[in-house]
Amino acid sequence: MDSHFEKKFKDLYKIDENGIYILEQTFLKAAIKCLKEEDNFHFLADITAIDYYKYNKPMPSRFAVVYLLRDTEFKNLIKLKVFVEEEDGDLHVESISDLFFSANWAEREVWDQYGIKFLNHPNLKRVLNHKEFDGHPLRKDYPITKGQLCTKTDDLMDEMIPRLEQKGYKSHDDLMFLNLGPAHPASHGTIRTFVALDGENIISAVSEIGYLHRGFEKSCENHTYNQIIPYTDRLNYCSAILNNTAFAHTVEGMLNVTVPERAQFIRVIIGELSRIIDHLVCLAAGLVDMGALTNYWYLYNPREAVYDLLSKLTGARLTNSYMRIGGVAHDFYDGFENDLQDCIKSIEKGMGDALSLVEHNRIFHDRTQNIGVINAQDAINKGFTGPNLRASGVAYDLRKTNPYYFYESFDFDIAVGSVGDVYDRLMVRFEEIRQSIRIIKQAMKVLPGGEIVVNDRAISFPKKEDVYNNIEGLMNQFKLVYEGVKVPKGEFYRAIEAGNGELGFFIVSDGSGTPYKLKVRPPCFPAMSALPDLLEGGMVADSVLSLGSLNIVAGELDR
């Protein structure tokens, strides 16, 4: 990469064995600003931290902060790292929230989980853990058995008042304050949005998450790589198999293995089916939010048919745990193709019936068009991916920009909107269902034969007949279950195009069978951080539709 960044900072960085640029803390912000403004790395994918306290290799300091950025073509990813030294009892780096809106919540999460402060951050407070929480749970010396209950509610006025003052409100006596969620049918999960109202108009809004926080990333540090797969199901539970795939895909990249072609095609077929049911529930819920109950059943019933198919294939209805490191758990069952065809017919009919009611419906247009608008530049700056970003006119899809599993060989289109409103976000998902069906049909036509898991006993489980009938197979099974797949030392990030966009995993391996550190890059997290800006200036009724159109899933939001 012959870039302005490399020329300007050529003596100020080094590249480690993982391909990560190591920078001095002093030059971090200037380097990121150069990457953004001169080298067009306009998209901040994620920020995370690493605690090397128990790592089995000497490091310059205990803590490091990692930044992941993509360029405007979304084809190149650059990884930056700074080791953070403790000064006067504090760990701190410069905030980049003035460069990237999405850095605001990302930095809050790092502070919350690791205790690293970001200087000049506008609102550095906890985002996943409650305000009474003591300590930072992703530090290696945090006592994980320490239970910490929340006894006081957070009125969020510390965030609300500054927002109101920015809008010129010196007094809020004439405003009404209202909680939308977390316990409300229209909140689409345990999400709280605190709004200030003038009549029914939302003057200011603040969002709070963390109600579903279950310590996924901490739990991963105590489980083998295959044991983690069922936990990924619970991230975006509307398309669990795509979570499985993203995690397995990352670990396979660290192992430098390619799964067999048949397993890759199976992942494509089941993954696209999962994308479809994810979109179906988003569309059904969004339409019922505006009173279109008939549409809900037209879209929801085909989803149930797909769940019947997935139950037969994986043995589970919602949380399927179907992927394995190196392949898939088992092959398609007899009659799968006929069941799949029936599902596709049901989906196509349900989608056609729903569109016939709303496509030219004036009420639908009035409720969705020019509501919750976000333009392309703001969507990128706020970290949007997937249908939400494509609805704003940005054709970013990892299946096209960084193809995997033979996606480059499939003929399908990227659905792109023009305005970035609720209407575009819903209609993009309708079109993506059509494109997923195209991919599934193409994949089934050329589905290759062969193995469904890599032929490497250090990675994949032996066949059951070997486990039951010879000592080598039994010992192989035992060691993989007990010790896990041994992943080479390294720090690695990989992502796939999930139902809501870029779903990535940043994994640090110490060479053992369990990850030293694991961080999820969930599509919903940056989208949720932008929700208050999306709601302000609209009405309460519009806020429900705006939230629904973003398809926020609390499981991957809170982790």
C-alpha positions in Angstrom: 0.0 0.0 0.0 1.9 3.1 -1.3 -0.1 5.7 0.6 0.2 9.1 2.0 0.0 7.5 5.5 3.0 5.3 4.8 5.0 8.2 3.4 4.2 10.6 6.2 4.7 8.1 9.0 7.3 5.8 7.4 9.7 6.1 10.4 6.9 6.2 13.0 5.3 2.7 12.6 6.2 -0.9 12.2 4.2 -3.8 10.8 3.9 -6.9 13.0 3.6 -10.5 12.0 -0.2 -10.1 11.8 -0.1 -7.3 9.3 -1.1 -4.7 11.9 0.5 -1.3 11.8 2.0 -0.5 15.3 2.0 3.2 16.1 3.2 5.4 18.9 0.3 6.7 20.9 1.4 10.3 20.2 0.9 9.9 16.4 -2.3 7.9 16.5 -4.9 10.6 15.8 -2.7 12.3 13.1 -2.3 8.9 11.4 -6.0 8.1 11.4 -6.8 11.6 10.2 -4.3 11.2 7.3 -5.8 7.8 6.4 -9.3 9.3 6.3 -8.6 12.6 4.6 -5.7 11.7 2.2 -6.0 7.9 1.7 -9.9 7.8 1.7 -10.2 5.3 4.6 -13.6 6.8 5.3 -15.2 3.8 7.2 -14.4 2.9 10.7 -15.3 -0.7 11.1 -14.5 -1.1 14.8 -12.4 -0.2 17.8 -11.4 -2.7 20.4 -8.7 -3.3 23.1 -6.5 -6.2 24.2 -5.4 -7.0 27.7 -2.1 -8.9 27.4 -1.9 -9.5 31.2 -1.9 -13.3 30.8 -0.6 -13.6 27.3 2.3 -16.0 26.9 4.5 -13.6 24.9 6.1 -10.4 26.1 4.4 -7.2 24.9 5.5 -3.5 25.1 2.7 -2.8 27.6 -0.3 -4.6 29.1 -3.0 -2.8 27.1 -3.4 -2.1 23.4 -6.1 -0.4 21.4 -6.9 -1.7 17.9 -8.6 0.3 15.0 -10.1 -1.3 11.9 -10.7 1.0 8.9 -11.9 0.4 5.4 -11.4 2.6 2.3 -14.2 4.1 0.2 -14.2 1.1 -2.1 -14.6 -1.2 0.9 -12.0 -3.5 -0.6 -9.0 -2.7 1.6 -8.9 -3.0 5.4 -6.2 -1.5 7.5 -5.5 -2.5 11.1 -3.8 -0.1 13.5 -2.6 -0.7 17.0 -1.3 1.5 19.8 0.1 0.1 23.1 -1.2 2.2 25.9 1.1 3.1 28.8 -0.3 4.0 32.2 0.2 7.6 33.3 -0.6 8.8 36.8 -2.7 5.8 37.3 -4.7 6.4 34.1 -4.8 4.6 30.7 -5.7 7.0 27.9 -5.5 7.7 24.2 -6.9 10.5 22.1 -10.5 10.2 21.0 -11.3 10.1 17.3 -15.0 10.6 17.8 -14.6 14.0 16.0 -13.4 12.1 12.9 -15.9 9.3 12.9 -19.3 9.4 14.5 -19.2 5.6 15.0 -16.2 6.0 17.2 -18.4 7.5 19.9 -20.0 4.3 21.1 -17.1 2.2 20.1 -14.8 4.2 22.4 -17.4 4.1 25.2 -17.5 0.3 24.9 -13.7 0.1 25.2 -13.8 2.4 28.3 -16.6 0.3 29.8 -15.0 -3.1 29.3 -11.3 -2.3 29.6 -11.0 1.1 31.5 -9.1 2.9 28.8 -10.0 6.6 28.7 -10.4 8.5 25.4 -9.4 12.1 25.9 -11.8 14.8 24.6 -14.6 12.2 24.1 -17.9 14.1 24.4 -19.7 11.6 26.6 -17.4 8.9 28.0 -19.7 6.8 30.1 -20.7 3.1 30.3 -22.7 1.7 27.4 -23.1 -2.0 28.1 -22.7 -2.3 31.8 -24.9 -0.3 34.2 -23.8 3.0 35.9 -23.2 1.4 39.3 -20.8 -1.3 37.8 -17.4 -1.4 39.5 -14.4 -2.4 37.4 -14.0 -3.4 33.8 -15.1 -7.0 33.0 -12.9 -7.8 30.0 -9.7 -7.2 31.9 -8.0 -10.5 32.6 -7.8 -9.9 36.3 -11.5 -9.1 36.7 -13.2 -11.5 39.1 -15.9 -13.0 36.9 -17.9 -14.4 39.8 -18.4 -10.9 41.2 -22.1 -10.2 40.9 -23.1 -6.6 40.6 -26.7 -5.6 40.8 -28.1 -2.3 39.6 -30.2 -0.6 42.2 -30.9 2.8 40.7 -32.4 3.8 37.4 -30.6 6.1 35.1 -32.7 9.1 34.1 -30.3 9.9 31.2 -30.7 13.6 31.8 -26.9 13.9 31.8 -27.1 13.2 28.1 -30.5 14.8 27.4 -29.8 18.3 28.8 -26.6 18.9 26.6 -28.5 17.8 23.5 -31.3 20.2 24.3 -28.9 23.0 25.0 -27.3 22.5 21.6 -30.7 23.0 20.1 -31.2 26.3 22.0 -33.4 25.0 24.9 -32.3 26.8 28.1 -35.3 25.4 30.0 -37.1 22.1 29.4 -40.1 22.9 31.6 -42.4 23.0 28.6 -41.3 19.7 27.2 -42.6 16.3 27.9 -40.2 13.4 28.6 -41.1 9.9 27.5 -39.5 6.5 27.6 -39.9 4.4 24.4 -38.9 1.0 25.8 -37.2 -1.1 27.0 -40.4 -3.0 27.9 -42.6 -2.1 24.9 -43.8 -4.1 21.9 -42.6 -1.4 19.5 -39.1 -1.3 21.0 -38.0 -4.5 19.0 -36.1 -5.9 21.9 -34.8 -4.6 25.2 -33.9 -1.1 24.0 -34.7 2.2 25.7 -35.0 5.5 23.8 -35.6 8.5 26.0 -37.2 11.4 24.1 -38.1 15.0 24.8 -41.4 15.9 23.1 -43.0 19.1 22.0 -46.5 17.8 21.4 -45.9 14.7 19.3 -42.7 16.0 17.8 -39.4 14.6 19.1 -37.1 17.5 19.9 -34.2 15.4 21.3 -33.5 11.7 21.9 -31.0 9.5 23.8 -30.7 5.7 23.5 -29.6 3.3 26.1 -28.8 -0.4 25.7 -27.2 -3.1 27.8 -30.4 -4.7 29.3 -29.6 -8.0 27.6 -25.9 -8.0 28.3 -24.8 -11.6 28.8 -21.0 -11.5 28.6 -20.6 -13.3 25.3 -17.1 -12.1 24.7 -15.9 -13.0 28.2 -17.5 -16.4 28.0 -15.6 -17.1 24.8 -12.3 -16.8 26.7 -13.3 -19.9 28.7 -14.6 -22.2 25.9 -13.0 -24.0 23.0 -13.6 -22.7 19.5 -16.3 -25.3 18.6 -18.0 -24.8 22.0 -18.4 -21.1 21.1 -20.6 -21.9 18.0 -23.8 -22.3 20.0 -23.2 -19.0 21.7 -22.9 -17.2 18.4 -26.5 -18.4 17.6 -27.8 -16.0 20.3 -26.2 -12.9 18.7 -28.6 -12.2 15.8 -31.1 -14.9 16.6 -33.2 -14.0 13.5 -30.4 -15.5 11.3 -28.4 -17.7 13.7 -26.6 -19.7 11.0 -25.0 -16.6 9.5 -23.4 -15.9 13.0 -22.1 -19.5 13.0 -20.6 -18.9 9.5 -18.9 -15.6 10.3 -17.2 -17.1 13.4 -16.1 -20.4 11.7 -14.9 -18.4 8.6 -12.7 -16.3 10.9 -11.2 -19.3 12.7 -10.6 -21.0 9.4 -8.7 -18.0 8.2 -6.4 -18.2 11.2 -5.9 -21.9 10.5 -5.3 -21.1 6.9 -7.6 -23.9 5.7 -10.2 -23.9 3.0 -13.4 -25.8 3.6 -14.5 -28.3 0.9 -16.4 -27.0 -2.0 -19.6 -28.8 -1.1 -19.5 -27.3 2.4 -19.0 -23.8 0.9 -22.0 -24.2 -1.3 -24.1 -25.5 1.7 -23.0 -22.5 3.7 -24.2 -20.2 0.8 -27.5 -21.9 0.4 -28.3 -22.0 4.1 -26.8 -18.6 4.7 -29.0 -17.0 2.0 -32.0 -18.8 3.4 -31.1 -17.3 6.8 -30.8 -13.9 5.2 -34.3 -14.3 3.8 -35.9 -15.1 7.1 -34.0 -12.3 8.8 -35.5 -9.8 6.2 -38.9 -11.4 6.5 -39.2 -10.8 10.2 -37.9 -7.2 9.8 -40.4 -6.5 7.1 -43.3 -8.2 8.9 -42.6 -6.4 12.1 -42.1 -3.1 10.3 -45.4 -3.4 8.5 -47.3 -4.4 11.6 -45.9 -1.4 13.4 -47.8 0.8 11.0 -51.0 -1.3 11.3 -50.6 -3.6 8.3 -51.4 -6.8 10.1 -52.4 -8.8 7.0 -48.9 -8.2 5.5 -47.4 -9.5 8.7 -49.0 -12.9 8.2 -48.2 -13.0 4.5 -44.5 -12.6 5.4 -44.3 -14.5 8.7 -46.0 -17.7 7.5 -43.3 -18.5 4.9 -40.7 -17.9 7.6 -42.3 -20.6 9.6 -42.0 -23.0 6.6 -38.2 -22.2 6.5 -38.0 -22.9 10.2 -39.5 -26.3 9.6 -36.8 -27.0 7.0 -34.0 -25.8 9.3 -35.4 -28.0 12.1 -35.2 -31.1 9.9 -31.7 -30.1 8.8 -30.1 -29.0 12.0 -32.3 -30.4 14.8 -33.1 -27.0 16.1 -35.7 -24.4 15.1 -34.2 -21.0 16.1 -30.6 -21.5 17.4 -29.3 -24.0 14.9 -25.5 -24.4 15.7 -25.1 -26.0 12.3 -21.6 -24.8 11.3 -18.3 -26.4 12.5 -14.7 -25.3 12.2 -13.7 -26.7 8.8 -17.2 -27.3 7.4 -20.7 -28.1 8.5 -22.2 -30.5 11.0 -23.8 -32.8 8.5 -25.0 -33.0 4.9 -28.5 -32.2 3.4 -31.1 -34.8 4.2 -33.0 -36.8 1.6 -35.8 -34.7 0.2 -34.1 -31.4 1.2 -34.3 -30.0 -2.4 -38.1 -30.6 -2.6 -38.6 -28.9 0.8 -36.4 -26.0 -0.3 -38.4 -25.5 -3.4 -41.6 -25.5 -1.4 -40.1 -22.9 0.9 -39.1 -20.7 -2.0 -42.5 -20.9 -3.5 -44.1 -19.9 -0.2 -41.7 -17.0 0.2 -42.3 -15.7 -3.3 -46.0 -15.9 -2.9 -46.0 -14.2 0.5 -43.7 -11.5 -0.7 -45.9 -10.9 -3.8 -49.1 -10.8 -1.7 -47.5 -8.3 0.8 -46.1 -6.1 -2.0 -49.5 -6.0 -3.8 -50.9 -4.4 -0.7 -48.2 -1.8 -0.1 -46.2 -1.2 -3.3 -48.6 1.4 -4.6 -50.4 2.2 -1.3 -50.5 5.9 -0.6 -50.7 5.4 3.2 -47.6 3.2 3.1 -45.8 5.8 1.1 -46.8 8.7 3.3 -45.7 6.7 6.4 -42.3 5.7 5.1 -41.1 8.1 2.5 -38.8 10.9 3.7 -39.0 9.5 7.3 -35.8 8.7 9.2 -33.6 9.9 6.3 -29.8 9.4 6.4 -27.7 10.3 3.4 -24.8 8.2 2.1 -22.0 10.3 3.7 -23.6 10.3 7.1 -24.4 6.5 6.8 -20.7 5.8 6.2 -19.6 8.1 9.0 -22.0 6.5 11.4 -20.8 2.9 10.6 -23.9 1.7 8.8 -23.5 -1.5 6.8 -25.8 -4.0 5.0 -29.3 -3.0 3.9 -29.2 0.2 6.0 -26.2 1.5 4.2 -27.3 0.3 0.8 -30.6 2.0 1.2 -28.6 5.3 1.4 -27.1 4.6 -2.0 -23.8 2.9 -1.0 -23.3 -0.4 -2.8 -21.2 -2.1 -0.1 -21.7 -5.8 0.1 -18.9 -8.1 1.2 -20.2 -10.8 -1.1 -19.1 -8.5 -4.0 -16.3 -6.4 -2.6 -14.5 -9.2 -0.8 -16.1 -12.4 -2.2 -15.9 -15.7 -0.3 -17.5 -19.1 -0.9 -17.6 -18.6 -4.7 -19.9 -15.6 -4.4 -18.0 -14.0 -7.3 -19.4 -16.8 -9.6 -23.0 -16.1 -8.8 -25.2 -13.8 -10.8 -27.0 -11.4 -8.4 -27.5 -7.7 -8.0 -26.8 -5.4 -5.1 -30.1 -3.7 -4.1 -29.4 0.0 -3.6 -31.7 2.9 -2.5 -31.5 6.6 -3.2 -32.9 8.5 -0.3 -32.0 6.5 2.8 -35.4 6.7 4.4 -37.7 4.1 6.0 -39.2 3.3 2.5 -35.7 2.5 1.0 -34.6 0.4 3.9 -37.8 -1.7 3.7 -37.8 -2.0 -0.1 -34.1 -2.8 -0.3 -34.8 -5.8 2.0 -37.7 -6.9 -0.3 -35.3 -6.8 -3.3 -32.6 -8.6 -1.4 -34.9 -11.5 -0.7 -35.4 -11.8 -4.5 -31.6 -11.8 -5.0 -31.0 -14.4 -2.3 -33.5 -16.7 -4.0 -31.5 -16.2 -7.3 -28.3 -17.2 -5.5 -29.9 -20.3 -3.8 -31.3 -21.5 -7.2 -27.9 -21.1 -8.9 -26.1 -22.8 -6.0 -28.5 -25.8 -6.0 -28.0 -26.3 -9.8 -24.2 -26.6 -9.4 -24.0 -28.1 -5.9 -20.8 -30.3 -6.0 -20.4 -33.6 -4.3 -17.7 -34.6 -1.9 -16.8 -34.1 1.7 -18.6 -31.6 4.0 -15.7 -31.0 6.4 -11.9 -30.7 6.0 -10.0 -33.9 6.1 -7.8 -32.9 9.0 -8.1 -34.7 12.3 -6.6 -31.8 14.2 -9.6 -29.7 13.1 -12.6 -31.8 12.4 -14.2 -34.5 14.4 -13.8 -38.1 13.2 -16.8 -40.1 11.9 -18.9 -41.7 14.6 -18.1 -45.3 13.4 -14.4 -44.5 14.0 -15.2 -43.1 17.5 -17.2 -46.2 18.4 -14.9 -48.8 16.8 -11.3 -47.8 17.2 -9.1 -46.2 19.9 -7.6 -43.7 17.5 -11.0 -42.3 16.6 -12.0 -42.2 20.3 -8.8 -40.4 21.3 -9.1 -38.0 18.4 -12.7 -37.1 19.5 -11.7 -36.8 23.2 -8.8 -34.4 22.5 -10.9 -32.2 20.2 -13.7 -31.9 22.7 -11.4 -31.5 25.8 -8.6 -29.4 24.3 -10.3 -27.8 21.3 -8.9 -26.9 17.9 -5.4 -25.5 18.4 -5.3 -22.2 16.5 -1.9 -20.7 15.7 -0.8 -17.6 17.6 -2.0 -14.4 16.0 -4.5 -11.5 15.8 -7.0 -11.8 13.0 -10.1 -10.0 11.7 -12.5 -11.4 9.2 -16.1 -10.7 8.3 -19.0 -11.8 6.1 -22.1 -10.1 4.8 -24.7 -11.1 7.4 -28.4 -10.2 7.4 -27.8 -6.7 8.8 -24.4 -6.1 7.2 -20.7 -6.5 8.2 -20.5 -9.2 10.9 -16.9 -9.6 11.8 -14.8 -11.3 14.5 -11.5 -10.0 15.8 -9.7 -12.9 17.5 -6.5 -13.0 19.4 -5.0 -16.6 19.7 -2.3 -17.6 22.1 -1.9 -21.0 20.4 -4.3 -22.9 22.7 -7.7 -24.4 22.0 -9.5 -21.4 23.4 -9.4 -17.8 22.1 -7.3 -15.4 24.3 -9.6 -12.6 23.2 -12.7 -12.4 21.0 -14.5 -9.3 19.8 -17.6 -9.2 17.7 -18.2 -6.4 15.2 -22.0 -6.4 15.2 -23.9 -4.5 12.5 -26.6 -3.3 14.9 -24.2 -1.5 17.4 -23.2 1.5 15.2 -26.8 1.7 13.7 -28.3 1.9 17.2 -25.8 4.7 18.2 -27.2 6.8 15.3 -30.9 6.2 16.1 -31.3 9.4 18.2 -30.1 11.6 15.3 -32.5 9.7 13.0 -35.5 10.3 15.3 -35.0 14.0 16.1 -37.3 16.3 14.1 -39.8 13.5 13.5 -42.9 12.3 15.4 -43.4 9.6 18.0 -45.3 7.4 15.5 -42.4 7.8 13.0 -39.8 6.7 15.6 -41.4 3.3 15.8 -41.0 2.8 12.0 -37.5 4.2 11.9 -36.3 1.8 14.6 -38.1 -1.1 12.9 -36.5 -0.3 9.5 -33.0 -0.4 11.0 -33.8 -4.0 12.2 -31.9 -3.7 15.5 -31.5 -7.1 17.2 -30.7 -6.7 20.9 -28.8 -10.0 21.1 -25.9 -8.8 18.9 -26.3 -5.2 20.1 -25.6 -6.1 23.8 -23.6 -9.3 23.4 
